[in-house]
Amino acid sequence: MEQDMYRNFLKSDSENTIKNTVLASLTNPAPGDDLVESLNLLVRQEGKTACKIILELLIHRNFGHEEAVQYWQGIVDHHRVMSASLGRPVSLSVTVCDYFSLHGKGGNFPKLIDVHEFEAMHIERQFDFLTGLHNRQTLENALSQEFSRAERYHRKLSVLFIDLDSFKEINDRHGHLAGDKMLQHVGRILIRNKRSVDIAARFGGDEFVMLLPDTDKKEALVLAERIRTEINKEIIVFENREVRLTVSGGIATYPDDALSGKGLFKCADNALYQAKHLGKNIVLLHEPEKRRSKRVDIMAPLTITHIDAEPLNLPPIRSKNLGCNGILLESSVPISRGSLLELEITLDDTKLTIQGEVVRMEKVGQERFDIGVSFLMTQGTADATLRDYLQ
């Protein structure tokens, strides 16, 4: 009897994890993310249960496992046909409506709700389904309010950016459900360590932000180190496999580092970028006039030959600045953080092949992205050439 109850508990816990993952995908898809492919990947990992949960969340009907598999495959095939016919991507909601209207299934999509449910939904929209933290929109609204308050009353305001180290590798090695468990784990630690006046939010993907009113740099660093240490010391077990997690962080404070909310975020992000360059698993304060390693502006010929060991042909990539630990590129297409690159760059007539990891991606214009790459290792000729070039 107890064993049956335990098995049912594990099953329920797994289904809740899948449901939270689907809800997160449906309510806040990452920019450029192919939602259908993302859900299809979850189906390949979790099977019939994922199909059933996806369909029930999409059209508010109960399905048997086999029926759900049949309908989901039909939707995926229909999405491919519609996109090809129209010559442009088609949203999942349009695909589902069209598929079930053609097959005479699915019932009515509009759904009447009472005002109490509407208010509950409004509250839920302020939070990230997966972690229970505030979402990015709520954070940005809070930043505007807290910055105005700090400016008006001449108070300190600190921003802490936290980023999971090598999160893409965790997803690739252990699966997306393991990655979701890591994100939930970090969310719980942030909630446990924050004050009632602090705002903890999932900024997007594996990035988290804490907004810390009336907090100077030293106080913010003490909090950040406590969080980093707590995350480091715990071993997370997922399907009998132990997974260790580390994070890097960056801190900026008003008015020390920036005189606007946007500038404050930018400074904290730059500090996080430097933390990644220095080997990860550290938290750095923003240093406006200092660099921990010399960097020079360059316009050297450069190509990216592989991403995650897969050969590819990218549009032209322009190098912007170079240091011994990394390089800043400008690309016309986004390259996801965590991607492993192989770069070929020519310095003083010497062609170097260097491997690196994308630790930063920022849209800086129409079809223009800054791509920050941290070198994984430079040695021998490559290391000597870099150092000679930067002298």
N, C-alpha and C positions, 0 to 999 in steps of 0.2 A: 504493500500500500504506500509506504513512504517512498519507495523507489519510483513508483508511478507518479507520485506528486512531484518528485524531484525532476523527473523527465519532462513533465508538463511545464514546470517552472522554466527549465532550460529552453524548451520550445517557445514558450511565451516571450522570454527574454530575447531570443534570436529574432522572432517575428517583430518585436518592438524596434529592434535595431534596424531591421530591413525597412520597416515603415518610416522611421525617422530619416533614414537615408533617402528614401523616395520623396518624402515631404520636402526635405532640404533641396533636392534636385528640382522639384516642381515649383517651389516658391522663390528660389533664389539661384537660378542657374548661373554658372560662371560665364563671363564674357567670352563669346566665340565657342562655347561648349556645344557640342551636338547632343541635345537632350535625349533623343531617341537612342543614339549609340551608347550614351552613358547608362541609360536604363537597361539596354540590351546586355551590357557588360555585367550589370548586377544580376540579370536573369541567368546568364551563363554561369555565374558563380554560385547562385543560390537556388536555381531551378524553379520548380512549379510554384513554390510558396511566394517567390518574388513576383511571378506573373499574376497570381491571385491578388496580392496586395496592390500592385500597380493598377490593375483594372478596377478594383473596388474604390481606390482613391480617385481615379479619373472619372468614373461615371456613377458612383454611389450605388452600385448593385453588388449583390453577393454572387460569386462564381465558384463552381467546383474547380479543383486543380486542373483537371484535363481540359475542361472548357476554357479556363483562363489561358492555358498554354496555346490552345488553338486560336483564340481571339487575338492574343498578343502577337503571334507570328503573322496573322493576317494584317494587323495594324502596321507592323514593321515593313511587310511587303508592300502594302498600300502606300506607305510614306515614301518608299523608294520610287514607286511608279508616279505618284503625284509630283514629286520634286523633279523627276526627269521630264515629265510632260510640260510642267510650267517653266522649266529652266531656271528655277530658283528654289532655295530651301523653303519647306512648308512646315509651319509650326505643328507641334504634336496635337494641340487641341483641335486645330482644323482637320488634321488627319483622322482623329478619332471620330469627330462629328460626321465627316464624309463617309468613313468606313461603315459605321453603324447605320447611317441613313440608307446606304446602298443595300445593306444586309437585313434591314428591318429590325434591328436590335438596339438595345441601349436605353430606351425610354426617353424621358424628357431631361434635358440638361439644366434648364433654369430651375432653381430650387428656392422656395420661399422660406425665410427664417424669421423668428421673432426678434425684437429689439435686444433682448438679453443675449441671444446668441450672436447678434451683430456686434455688440459691445465686446463680447468675449473674443470674437475674431479680430476686432480692432486691436485689442491688447496683445493677442498672439502675434500680430504682424510686427510688433516691436522687438520680437525676440527671434533668435536663431533656433530652429526646430532641433537641430542636432545637439547643440551644446547647452542650451538654456540661457546663453548670454544674450545681451542686446545685439541687434543686427547693425549693419553699417549705417543705415539711414538714421536710426535712433542715435547712434554715436555722433554723427555729423551734426544733428540738431542740438545735442547736448554740448558739443564743442562750441557752437556759436553762442549758446547761453552762458556757459562757464567762462568763455574768453571775455565776453562783455562784462561779466561780473568782476573778473580779475582785473580788467583794465580800469573799471570804474572805481574799485576800492583799493587799487594798488596792491593786489595780492599775487602770490606765486601760483602758477598752474603748470603742472608737468604732464607730459605724454610719454607713455611707455609702449613701444612697439615690441612684440614678441613674435618670433617665427620659429617653427619646428625645423630642426636640422635634418636634412636628407629625408624629408617626408615622402618624396616621390619613390625613393628606394624602399621605404616601408610598405607603401601601397603595392609596388611591383612584386616584392618578395612575399608579403603575407596576405595581400588582397585588400580590397577597399573597406570591407567590414572591420578589419584590423585597424586600418587608418582612421575610420570613424570612431573606433574605441579610443584611439590616441587623442583625437580631438575632444571627445567627451571627458577624458581624463584631465586634460589641460584646463578645460572649462570648469570642472569641479574645483581644481586647485585655485584658479583665479577667484572664483566666488568665495572660497574659504578664506582667502587672504585679503580681500578688499574691505574697505570701510563702507558704511552705508552711503556716504556722499560720493564715493568713487563710481565710475562707470566702467564696466568690463564688457568688451564686445568682441565678437568674431568679425574681423575686418573683411575677410574673404579667404577662401581656401584654407591654408594653414597659418594665416596671419591673425594675431590677436592684438588688441589695443586696450590699454587702460588709461582713462582720463582721471587725473589725480588733482583735485582742487586743493588749494592751500598747502601745497607740497613743494619743497625746494628740491634741488638736484640730489643732495646727499640723502634726504629722506626717500626719494624715489629710487635711488640706487639700493638702499637697504631693503626696500620692499622687493625690488626686482631680483636681487640676489637670493632672498628667501624663497621666492617662487622658483627660480632656476634650480636651486639646490633641492627643493622638495620634488620637483619633476625628475631630476637626475637620480635621486636615491631610490625611487620606486621601480620595481621590475613588474611589468604588466604581462599577465599570462593570457594568451589568446589561443584557444584550441590546443592546449598543452604545449604551446611554444612561448618561450620567454622573449619579450621585446623590451629593449631599453630605449629610452627617449631622452634627447637633449634639446635645448632651445638656445637661441641667441636673442639678444635684445638691444634696443637703442633707446636713449632717453634724451628729451629736450625739454627746456623749461622757459616759460614766459616770466619776465621779460629778458632773461639772460641771453637766449638764443634766437628769438624771433619776436616780431611785433604784430603778428597776425596768426589766426588759427591755422590757416593753410601753411604758413611758413613754419609753424611749430611742428605740424605733421611731417613736413619735408625734412626738417632737421633731425627728428627722431628716426625717420626712415634712413637718412644718410648714416646715422650712427649705427643702425642695424646693419646696413650694407658693409660698413667697416668691420663690424664684429664678424660677419661671415668671411670677409677677406682674411682675417687674422686666425682662422682655424675653427670658428664656431664654438658653441658652448660657453659664451661669455656675454656680458652686458657692458656696453660702452656708453659713456656720456658724450653728447655732441661737443665737438671741439671746433669752433668756427674758424680759427686761424691755423690749425695744425693738421698735418697729415702724418700718419704713422709710417708711411713709406712714400718715397718720392714718386710722383706721377707726372708724365709729360704729355702734351697734346701731340697727336700724330695723325698722319694721313697715309699710313703705310698700306700697301696692297695686302688684302686679307680675304681668305675664303673659309667657310665652314664646310668640312667634308663629311662629317657624320654627326648625327644627333642620336644619343642612346644606342650607339654602335650601328645605326642604320645609315647607309650612304644616302645622300640627297643632293638636290640641286636647288639652292635658294637664290632669290633675287640678290642683287649686289648688296654687300654689307660694308658699312663705312666704320672704320675705327675712329674713336674720338680722343681717348687718352689711355695711357699704358703705365703700369707699374710692375714691380717684381712679382706682386701677388695676384694681379688680375688686369683685366682690360674692360673698357667701356665701349660698347658698339652701338651703332645706330642701324636699325633694320626697318624695312618696309612691311615686315610681317612679324607677329608676336612669336616669341619662343618661351615656353613655359618655364617658370622657376623650378629648379631641381633637375632640368634636362642636362645631360652630360654631353659636352661638345668636344670635337676634335678640330682645332683651328690650324690653319697654315698662314703664317705671317712672315713677311720679308723685311728684315732690318739690316741696313748697311750691306745689301746684296747677299745676305745670308737668309736662307729660307728655314724657318723653324716650325716644327710640328708640336703643338702644346695641347694638352687636355685640360678641360675646365668644367665647372658647374655653374649654371645660371643661378645667381643668387638675388637678382633683381630684374624686374621688367616694369617699365613705366611708359605709358602712352604720352608722347610729347607733342603730337600734332596729327594731322590727317594722314593716316597710314605711315606714321613714324613712331618707332618705339626705341627707347633706350634699353639696352640689354647689358646688365652688369655680369661679368663672368669672373669667377674666382678660380685661379689656376690650382689644379689638384696637385701637381708636382712639376718642378723644373729642376733639371740637373744636367751636369756635363756641359755640352756645348750650348744648349738652350739657356741654362742659367747664367753662364759666363757672358753670352751675347746680350742677354737682357740687362745685366748689370753694367756692362760696358756702355750700352746704348743710353742708359739712364744716368750715367755719371755727368 
